[in-house]
Amino acid sequence: MQIEVVKSKIHRVTVTGADLNYIGSITIDEALMEASNIIEGEKVQIVNINNGERLETYAIKGTKNSGEITLNGPAARRVQRGDVIIIISYGIMDFEEAKNFKPSIIFPNEKDNTLT
């Protein structure tokens, strides 16, 4: 049996931008992507702490060490600059493998989205 488990999590970062006219996705500081083991194009779930919204999109790399977290396209309607969000990705694995799997969870500085 296979199950879906948390693979990566960026816990509590601040949205720095919302670009409605972009095609879609979330732009994430490359340093945060590397630290959390999220790759470009990977499906992610966005949980907005400020309004309870949940949405799915895909990750694209932002400038490394910039602190950028920008929701693009239609997702931009579900956040505002300054909102605090959680970014989660999931993986599918065998049940027994999942028992010992350790996700990559990071806790950036919420004020500037940098790793401390």
FILOTI-213925 format. One record per residue (C-alpha): residue number from 1; residue in three letters; x, y, z. Coordinates in steps of 0.1 Angstrom, whole numbers, plus 2048, in hexadecimal, padded with zeros to 3 digits. Each point is the difference from the previous one (the first is absolute). Example, Ala and Ser with C-alpha at 12.3 -4.5 7.8 and 13.67 -1.06 7.14 Angstrom:
<sites>
   n res   X   Y   Z
   1 Ala 87B 7D3 84E
   2 Ser 80E 822 7F9
</sites>
This chain:
<sites>
   n res   X   Y   Z
   1 Met 800 800 800
   2 Gln 80C 823 7F9
   3 Ile 7F7 81F 813
   4 Glu 804 826 7FB
   5 Val 816 811 81B
   6 Val 80F 822 806
   7 Lys 821 802 7ED
   8 Ser 809 824 805
   9 Lys 7F3 81E 813
  10 Ile 809 825 802
  11 His 7EF 80A 820
  12 Arg 7F4 824 803
  13 Val 80E 817 7E6
  14 Thr 7F3 822 7F7
  15 Val 7F2 807 7DD
  16 Thr 815 81B 7EF
  17 Gly 7EB 803 7E0
  18 Ala 7E1 7F6 7ED
  19 Asp 802 802 7DA
  20 Leu 7DE 7FA 7F0
  21 Asn 80D 805 7DD
  22 Tyr 81A 7E4 802
  23 Ile 7F7 7DE 7F1
  24 Gly 7FF 7EE 821
  25 Ser 814 7F0 81C
  26 Ile 812 80B 820
  27 Thr 822 810 7FE
  28 Ile 815 7F5 81D
  29 Asp 823 80B 80A
  30 Glu 818 7E6 7F3
  31 Ala 811 7FD 822
  32 Leu 7DF 7F6 810
  33 Met 7F9 7E7 7E4
  34 Glu 822 7F0 805
  35 Ala 7FD 7FF 826
  36 Ser 7DD 7F0 7FF
  37 Asn 808 7E8 7E3
  38 Ile 7E6 80F 7E9
  39 Ile 809 800 7DB
  40 Glu 7F5 817 7E4
  41 Gly 7DF 7F4 7F0
  42 Glu 7F6 7EC 81F
  43 Lys 7DC 801 80B
  44 Val 7FC 812 821
  45 Gln 7E3 809 817
  46 Ile 7FD 823 80D
  47 Val 7EF 805 822
  48 Asn 7F8 825 807
  49 Ile 801 806 826
  50 Asn 7EF 822 7FC
  51 Asn 7E0 7F5 7EF
  52 Gly 800 7DA 801
  53 Glu 802 7FB 7DA
  54 Arg 810 7E1 7F2
  55 Leu 80B 7FC 7DC
  56 Glu 817 7EB 7EB
  57 Thr 819 80D 7E6
  58 Tyr 824 7F9 7F6
  59 Ala 821 80E 80C
  60 Ile 818 816 7EB
  61 Lys 822 80C 80C
  62 Gly 803 824 80B
  63 Thr 821 812 805
  64 Lys 816 7EE 81A
  65 Asn 800 811 823
  66 Ser 7E7 81A 7F5
  67 Gly 7E4 7F5 817
  68 Glu 7E8 801 7E3
  69 Ile 7DE 7EE 804
  70 Thr 7E9 80B 7E4
  71 Leu 7DF 7F1 7F6
  72 Asn 7FA 802 7DB
  73 Gly 7E2 7FE 7E9
  74 Pro 7DE 7F7 80F
  75 Ala 810 7F7 822
  76 Ala 808 825 804
  77 Arg 7DB 806 807
  78 Arg 802 7E9 81F
  79 Val 81D 812 812
  80 Gln 80B 823 807
  81 Arg 823 80D 805
  82 Gly 808 7FC 824
  83 Asp 7EB 7E1 806
  84 Val 812 7E3 811
  85 Ile 7FE 7DF 7EF
  86 Ile 80C 7DC 803
  87 Ile 80D 7EE 7E1
  88 Ile 7FD 7DA 800
  89 Ser 809 7E5 7E7
  90 Tyr 7F7 7DB 803
  91 Gly 80F 7E0 7F4
  92 Ile 7F2 7DE 7F9
  93 Met 812 7E2 80F
  94 Asp 7FC 7DD 80D
  95 Phe 7EF 7FE 822
  96 Glu 81F 7F0 810
  97 Glu 817 819 7F1
  98 Ala 7EA 81C 80C
  99 Lys 804 7F5 824
 100 Asn 824 809 800
 101 Phe 7FF 81E 7E8
 102 Lys 80A 822 80E
 103 Pro 7F3 81E 7ED
 104 Ser 814 81F 7F9
 105 Ile 7F0 81B 816
 106 Ile 80F 822 803
 107 Phe 7F6 81E 816
 108 Pro 80D 820 7EF
 109 Asn 800 822 810
 110 Glu 7DD 80C 7FA
 111 Lys 809 824 7FE
 112 Asp 818 7FD 7E2
 113 Asn 7FB 7DC 7F5
 114 Thr 825 7F8 806
 115 Leu 80F 7E1 80F
 116 Thr 80E 806 823
</sites>
